Amino acid sequence: MKNPKLSSRYAKALFDFAGEKNQVEEVCGDLRLFSDTLKENRELQMLLRNPVVEPHQKHQIFESIFNGALRDTTYQFLDVLLRKKREPSLDTICEEFFKLYNTAHNIRPVTITTAQPLSDTLKSKIVAMLTEQTHATVALQEVVDPEILGGFVIQMDDYYLDSSVLSKINKLRQEFSQNKFQVQF
């Protein structure tokens, strides 16, 4: 079971320790590599979370994949998490670390969903507009979802702007289902 308090405490401890050793950038890169590897490899996720697999076997598999690929600080931290049987929280610990990193570097992650890929000029205009509005560096992630039919959906922190054709159709459908426009005789 995932525990947000536990994840944030471990992430904060790693962030502080990496800061003391002036390795925040390197540790962040290592955690991105580790997180991406977990996301891309479902079998590895299932193996690490499987309580039937012995801890020493998990450690051997982890060592064979990541030893030499990660810096000592990151590798030892993840090794401690495995020894303490915190595998179910690995992904949330990485997410919390990325949040701390973004906050410390004034980076605002923004997700924009469109029906078709955006042109480079439009992306740069959107980033410039959001940078001006937020006074922060914007990390834009583009998602293409043809189901929204057109328009866009922007999500940044707690801010959510849905200007998609699908949402407008759904609003019209809801208004017509309430039948406000029925003529009364």
C-alpha positions in Angstrom: 0.0 0.0 0.0 1.2 3.4 -0.9 1.8 5.9 1.9 2.2 9.6 0.8 3.8 10.7 4.1 6.4 7.9 3.9 7.1 8.8 0.3 7.5 12.5 1.0 9.8 11.8 4.0 12.1 9.5 2.0 12.1 11.9 -1.0 12.9 14.9 1.3 15.7 12.9 3.0 17.3 12.1 -0.4 16.8 15.6 -1.7 18.5 17.1 1.4 21.3 14.5 1.3 21.9 15.1 -2.4 21.9 18.9 -1.7 24.6 18.5 1.0 26.8 16.6 -1.5 26.0 19.0 -4.4 24.5 16.1 -6.4 20.9 17.2 -6.8 21.0 17.3 -10.6 22.8 14.0 -10.8 20.4 12.2 -8.4 17.4 13.7 -10.2 18.8 12.3 -13.5 19.3 8.9 -11.9 15.8 8.9 -10.5 14.4 9.8 -13.9 16.2 6.9 -15.4 15.0 4.6 -12.7 11.4 5.9 -12.9 11.4 5.6 -16.7 12.7 2.1 -16.5 10.0 1.1 -14.0 7.3 2.7 -16.2 8.5 1.0 -19.4 9.0 -2.4 -17.8 5.8 -3.8 -16.2 7.5 -7.1 -15.4 10.1 -5.3 -13.3 7.4 -3.4 -11.5 5.5 -6.6 -10.7 8.7 -8.4 -9.7 9.7 -5.7 -7.2 6.2 -5.5 -5.7 5.7 -9.3 -5.5 5.8 -10.4 -1.8 6.6 -14.0 -2.8 9.9 -13.1 -4.4 12.7 -13.2 -1.8 14.4 -9.9 -0.9 17.8 -11.3 -1.8 16.5 -12.2 -5.3 15.0 -8.7 -5.7 18.4 -7.2 -4.6 20.3 -9.4 -7.2 18.0 -8.4 -10.0 18.1 -4.7 -9.0 21.9 -4.9 -8.8 22.2 -6.5 -12.2 20.1 -3.8 -13.8 21.2 -0.6 -12.1 24.7 -1.2 -10.6 27.0 1.0 -12.6 24.1 2.9 -14.3 23.3 5.0 -11.2 25.6 7.1 -9.1 26.5 5.7 -5.7 24.2 8.1 -3.7 21.1 7.1 -5.7 22.0 3.4 -5.9 22.6 3.2 -2.1 19.4 5.0 -1.4 17.3 2.7 -3.6 19.2 -0.3 -2.1 18.2 0.8 1.4 14.5 1.1 0.2 14.7 -2.5 -1.1 16.2 -3.8 2.1 13.5 -2.0 4.1 10.8 -3.5 1.8 9.6 -0.2 0.5 9.3 -1.4 -3.1 5.6 -0.4 -3.4 6.5 3.2 -2.7 9.4 3.5 -5.1 7.4 5.3 -7.8 5.7 7.7 -5.4 9.1 8.5 -3.8 10.5 9.4 -7.2 7.4 11.6 -7.9 7.8 13.4 -4.6 11.5 13.9 -5.3 10.6 15.5 -8.7 8.1 17.8 -7.0 10.8 18.9 -4.6 13.3 19.4 -7.4 10.7 21.4 -9.4 9.8 23.6 -6.4 13.5 24.3 -5.7 14.2 25.2 -9.3 11.0 27.2 -9.9 9.8 24.7 -12.6 6.0 24.3 -13.3 5.1 21.1 -15.1 2.2 21.7 -17.6 0.3 19.1 -19.5 -1.5 20.2 -22.7 -3.8 17.7 -24.4 -4.8 18.3 -28.0 -6.5 16.3 -30.7 -3.5 16.7 -33.1 0.2 17.4 -32.4 1.1 21.1 -31.9 3.5 22.9 -34.2 6.8 24.1 -32.7 5.8 27.7 -33.0 2.5 27.2 -31.2 4.3 25.3 -28.4 6.8 28.1 -28.0 4.0 30.7 -27.9 2.1 28.6 -25.2 5.3 28.2 -23.2 6.1 32.0 -23.4 2.5 32.9 -22.4 2.5 30.5 -19.4 6.0 31.6 -18.4 4.9 35.2 -18.3 1.8 34.3 -16.3 3.5 32.1 -13.7 6.9 33.7 -13.5 8.4 30.2 -13.6 10.1 27.9 -16.0 7.4 25.9 -17.8 8.1 22.2 -18.5 5.5 21.4 -21.2 4.3 17.9 -21.8 2.2 17.3 -24.8 -0.4 14.6 -25.0 -2.3 13.8 -28.2 -5.8 12.5 -27.6 -8.0 12.4 -30.8 -11.1 11.7 -28.6 -11.3 15.4 -27.5 -12.1 16.1 -31.2 -10.5 19.6 -31.2 -9.4 22.4 -28.9 -7.2 21.8 -25.9 -7.0 20.9 -22.2 -4.3 22.5 -20.0 -3.5 21.1 -16.6 -1.0 22.9 -14.3 -0.9 22.1 -10.6 -4.5 22.6 -9.5 -5.4 24.7 -12.5 -7.5 22.9 -15.2 -8.7 24.5 -18.3 -10.9 22.4 -20.6 -11.6 24.1 -23.9 -12.0 21.0 -25.9 -14.8 20.3 -28.4 -15.8 17.2 -26.5 -16.4 19.1 -23.3 -18.5 21.7 -25.1 -20.6 18.9 -26.7 -21.1 17.3 -23.3 -22.2 20.7 -21.8 -24.7 21.1 -24.6 -25.9 17.6 -24.2 -26.4 18.2 -20.4 -28.3 21.5 -21.0 -30.6 19.9 -23.6 -31.3 16.9 -21.3 -32.6 19.3 -18.6 -35.0 20.5 -21.3 -35.0 24.2 -20.3 -36.1 25.2 -23.8 -39.4 23.3 -23.9 -42.3 25.5 -24.9 -45.0 25.6 -22.3 -48.7 25.9 -23.5 
